[in-house]
Every structure is written in C-alpha cells, then in structure tokens.
Amino acid sequence: MLDIGYYTSEALTLLQALIGIPSISREEEAAADFLQNYIEETGIMTGRSGNNIWCISPMFNTQRPTILLNSHIDTVKPVNGWRKQPFTPKMENGKLYGLGSNDAGASLVSLFQAYRYLCATEQNYNLIFLASCEEEVSGKNGIESVLPQLPPITLGVVGEPTEMNPAIAEKGLMVLDVTARGKAGHAAREEGDNAIYKVLSDIEWFRTFRFPKESSLLGPVKMSVTQINAGTQHNVVPDICTFVVDIRSNEFYSNEELFKEITSHISCEAKARSFRLNSSRIDINHPFVQRAVELGKTPFGSPTLSDQALMPFPSVKIGPGKSSRSHTADEYIMVAEIEEAIGNYISILDGLKL
C-alpha cells in the first residue's frame, strides 16, 4: 500500500539537503556525490558518468519497454533580489525556499521516490532514474553524454515545473551569429562601406518574416534579434557589424531546415551555434498522456527548453511547481505540490502499458 506521507517526507529531506549544496551548472560534483551516496544508502545500485547519476530497476528485461525518469541537479546562479539565503533551505507556511527548489529539485526528488515505489512492484516495463547535470546550459557533459550508455528507451518523463500538467510539445532553440563586412573610412568624408547599413534589411527580414507552418500547441516559429555590435568610435565608418538571433522552433521544422531557409533570404553571413536543440512533440493519445488527462491534467505546449530537446525518443515534460518561479529570487516549492507530484507520478505509471 502506498504511504504517500512517508515518500513525501523522504523527498523533502533529500531536497533540503540538495538545496544546501551549491550545484550551479558545471559545478555539480558535490551535489552529485551526495545524491549518489543517498541513493546507495537506500540499497539501490547506481551508475555514474561525470556528474550524472542513474539507477536501473532490478530484474531488467530487454524484452520490455523502458521508461526514463529524468530531472536535473544543476541550477542557475542566484539572481539579485534574494531576501532569504539561496543555499539555506527554509520551511515557511507550507513552502520550502531555496535555489533549485522549484527548478527542478522538487521534480528530481519526487521522481526518485516514485521510482523507489514502482521498483518494488511488478510492472510491464523497465525503469531508469537519471539525475543529470548541465541542463541549464544545455551542456554536452549532461544528458547527451549519458544516453548512449543506457539501454534503449521507449519513453522519457522529464521532471520540470509544469504544475503537473503534461507538456506534450516543446519549442526548440537555435542561436545564429550574423555578420556583415564593409570597409572602414573617416565618417567626415564619403569613405568606406558602412557595415551597419548592410544588416538593416536582414534585421527587418527577421522581424517580419513568418514561417508558414504554425503549431496548435506551440504557435509559429519565433525569431528575435537580441544583440547587435558594431563600430569602434564615432568618427570611424565601421567595417564589421554582428548581430545575434534567438530562434524558437516548433515541431514542424528541424533547426537544419530553418537554417537553410533563413540563409536563402538574407545577404549577411550566418552561423548557427548548434543544431542540437530541436522541438519535440508526443501524441496526445499516448498512454502516459491519457493517464494524466484521466487525473484531470491538461496537456499543453511549452515555450521553455529542457533536456527533452536532446532525447531521440518520445518524451513528456511534467513536474511539480510553476515555471514562473524558476530563475527568480526567493524561489520556492509548496510541500503539497511535492506530495501531489509523487502521487500523480505513481498513479500515471503504476500498471501503465506502452
């Protein structure tokens, strides 16, 4: 019989400990060490690669599908404005304050407790729990480095703050560095070839162009010019001008497809920092999603990026907390949200058939 109070208490104890161990992206070793020791003290064997920790359900059967339960241990740096101590967990009026409490510590500890319960019961699938690093920076030493070391995965469940509603689609990300080259000259004379003027038409194109395929869940592809740089001083015609474009893709376009279309329209030189972070989507009729709907949850499309973008298999993003609390001062999670999450994860996964 499920003792939700016990698992909630265990989750809170673990989360408080993790809040107290700074784990900013690429600096997660101490938190990974603690988490690995905690898991092994519960009698569960672990695997480790860098600062990524995982465990595989006992009696693993290659003939069964495998579900990955994943969330991340890293956090962003504390923003300005904290009135409480970001690395000192504080319970107050049913809230647990601390950096990473909402994003995504609550998901991490809730998924692990669900993993513990489900591994003690007979299921039609294998389970893998993975606590990954470098999620906040989409680092190559995070989940991308671990997946090749794991058995083939049928479904990924990604713990991020969604108020336990399933995000069945997620926007991708591509960042472009665009460069125009001119010729330097004295601004007082008709000299040079101004590189700033060369970017104006391209910037206007990024502002006004609309890709034709729009998603019912994610909307259109969104392109935003977010940085621009040119010139050395007021009286020198600049010979180079660069700008940055943030592109959020929907599931109808791969980043490579978007890049090919963009470069056919602009005159400046464009380079993509990466094509790795593509949009994702899972069928609304997937058994996991339908179980969530039966619990009263509402599927939606998420504009924010997660490690889903690096998963080459169907995945769904779902976890306790609110996205609006992430990366903010005095970040917190409600104790009741953790209790609900553990119960929901177990209700959805217990007896699930893929």
C-alpha positions, -999 to 999 in steps of 0.1 A, spaced: 0 0 0 13 34 -9 23 55 21 24 89 4 33 107 37 65 86 40 76 92 5 68 129 8 89 132 40 118 114 23 116 137 -7 116 168 15 146 156 35 165 150 3 155 182 -13 166 203 17 200 186 17 204 193 -20 195 230 -17 223 233 9 249 221 -16 255 247 -44 252 230 -77 254 257 -104 258 243 -139 292 227 -145 298 228 -107 276 199 -96 302 174 -83 294 179 -46 257 175 -52 262 145 -74 284 129 -47 258 135 -21 229 122 -43 248 91 -53 256 83 -16 220 89 -7 206 66 -33 231 38 -25 222 41 12 186 32 3 200 -1 -11 199 9 -48 229 4 -70 240 34 -92 259 42 -123 277 74 -128 293 94 -157 308 127 -148 281 144 -126 252 123 -140 238 96 -117 214 69 -127 199 37 -115 182 8 -133 153 -11 -120 160 -46 -107 152 -76 -129 157 -56 -161 142 -74 -190 153 -65 -226 120 -78 -239 102 -50 -221 99 -13 -230 120 11 -208 108 43 -193 133 70 -183 125 92 -153 148 122 -156 154 156 -140 185 177 -134 206 186 -103 221 218 -116 208 253 -110 213 288 -125 234 313 -105 213 332 -78 198 363 -93 198 396 -75 170 403 -50 171 373 -27 158 382 7 164 347 20 196 327 17 196 308 -17 216 279 -3 199 276 31 166 257 29 139 274 48 104 260 55 77 287 60 39 284 57 40 252 37 67 264 14 103 253 10 125 282 -1 159 277 -17 177 279 -51 167 249 -72 137 241 -51 112 247 -79 136 242 -109 140 213 -107 147 199 -73 111 191 -65 108 171 -97 140 153 -91 132 141 -56 95 133 -65 106 112 -95 131 93 -74 105 85 -47 81 73 -75 110 52 -88 115 36 -54 79 27 -51 74 14 -86 106 -7 -85 91 -26 -55 60 -35 -76 55 -57 -107 54 -36 -139 52 -43 -176 82 -21 -183 118 -13 -171 125 19 -152 156 41 -153 160 71 -130 186 96 -142 197 127 -123 216 147 -150 238 178 -149 243 209 -171 207 211 -181 205 248 -175 233 254 -201 224 225 -224 259 213 -218 275 184 -237 285 167 -204 249 164 -194 222 140 -206 235 139 -241 267 122 -229 247 96 -208 220 84 -232 244 63 -253 255 45 -221 219 34 -212 197 7 -227 173 18 -255 145 40 -241 108 39 -251 96 69 -232 112 98 -214 94 115 -185 112 148 -179 107 165 -145 103 203 -148 78 227 -131 46 224 -151 20 222 -122 18 185 -131 2 192 -164 18 173 -193 38 194 -218 33 173 -249 52 197 -271 82 219 -265 99 246 -286 134 241 -298 162 266 -299 188 278 -324 211 308 -320 226 325 -350 256 348 -352 252 370 -382 280 391 -397 282 419 -423 315 431 -436 322 465 -451 352 489 -453 364 513 -427 367 550 -435 365 585 -420 330 595 -411 336 631 -422 342 621 -458 324 599 -483 347 570 -475 343 533 -466 314 509 -468 293 511 -436 287 475 -423 258 487 -401 238 497 -432 244 462 -447 225 445 -418 194 467 -418 174 448 -444 183 414 -429 172 426 -394 140 438 -409 135 404 -425 140 386 -392 114 410 -377 87 405 -402 91 370 -418 67 343 -408 73 306 -415 40 292 -429 36 261 -406 22 271 -373 15 247 -344 -17 244 -325 3 238 -293 35 259 -299 23 286 -323 47 299 -350 85 298 -352 97 329 -333 128 348 -343 142 377 -322 172 398 -329 186 401 -294 221 416 -296 240 439 -321 275 452 -321 295 475 -344 319 503 -345 350 514 -326 344 552 -323 321 579 -335 342 592 -364 351 558 -380 328 541 -405 325 505 -391 339 477 -413 321 450 -394 287 446 -378 274 415 -360 241 406 -345 225 376 -327 192 360 -335 173 338 -310 151 313 -329 124 292 -312 112 264 -335 80 244 -335 77 207 -342 72 212 -380 108 224 -386 141 210 -377 168 235 -370 187 225 -401 156 232 -422 151 266 -406 188 275 -412 186 265 -449 155 287 -454 169 316 -435 202 317 -454 183 317 -487 167 350 -477 194 371 -460 226 386 -475 248 385 -444 269 356 -433 251 334 -407 265 307 -385 245 285 -362 260 279 -328 243 245 -327 216 224 -344 212 201 -314 182 216 -296 152 207 -317 115 210 -309 97 179 -296 62 165 -295 44 134 -283 10 122 -295 -19 133 -272 -32 98 -274 -1 83 -259 -10 61 -229 10 82 -204 -7 114 -216 -41 98 -215 -35 87 -179 -26 122 -169 -58 135 -186 -78 110 -166 -64 126 -135 -77 160 -146 -45 173 -161 -44 195 -192 -19 188 -220 -1 220 -233 28 232 -254 58 246 -236 78 276 -248 107 268 -225 136 245 -233 146 214 -214 166 182 -219 137 169 -240 154 186 -269 182 161 -266 161 130 -264 158 110 -296 127 92 -284 91 102 -273 91 123 -242 67 143 -220 76 171 -196 57 171 -163 65 181 -127 56 200 -96 59 238 -92 53 267 -116 76 277 -144 71 314 -134 90 307 -102 121 294 -120 152 316 -120 137 341 -96 146 355 -62 132 336 -32 124 306 -53 102 281 -35 81 249 -38 50 240 -19 52 209 2 17 200 -11 30 202 -46 56 175 -39 31 153 -22 7 157 -52 36 150 -77 46 118 -61 10 106 -60 4 117 -96 36 101 -110 28 68 -93 -9 69 -104 1 75 -141 29 50 -142 16 21 -120 4 -5 -144 10 16 -175 11 -4 -207 31 10 -236 
